[in-house]
Amino acid sequence: MTTIGRQPPRRFPRSAGLLFGLGLGGFFDGIVLHQLLQWHHMVSSRYPINTIENLELNTFWDGVFHSATYLFLLAALFVLWRSARLSHFKWSTRELVATMLIGFGAFNLVEGVVDHHVLGLHHVNEMAARGQWIFWDLGFLAWGAAMVTAGYVMLRRHYD
């Protein structure tokens, strides 16, 4: 119940944290796994990096992927900025970290299931022996599930 002229208490915008987590998860994957370690590229299971043309195609789709993750970060910044301008905005480091973990983990789970298992576009570590790819893919999913779980636990403890 609110009194006339008073704003209701406002919670931290969890959607901003989720979007930050999705974007950071994508950038981590793209920067670390695609570029630094070069374990895979966006469509490297279908177009192996064994010709210049395939490398160019994979690099293009890596760029499309990075553009999408960039849009997640821009959306997160927009939501956070818009909310922070309100006088009744409540900052919460715990909620930011928790929702970022959930978003990052959700990125791993969705990208891992869709790209690695359903579409077979690439696998986490295509530099490993082919028989080991499934273990890297399952580890990626487990890492994502652990982040979602940790974020959820942080949120629950915040309100218990």
Secondary structure, DSSP 8 states (H G I E B T S, - for coil): ---TT--------HHHHHHHHHHHHHHHIIIIIIIIS----TTTTTS-SSSHHHHHHHHHHHHHHHHHHHHHHHHHHHHHHHHHTSTT----HHHHHHHHHHHHHHHHHHHIIIIIIIS----TTTTS-GGGHHHHHHHHHHHHHHHHHHHHHHHHHHH-
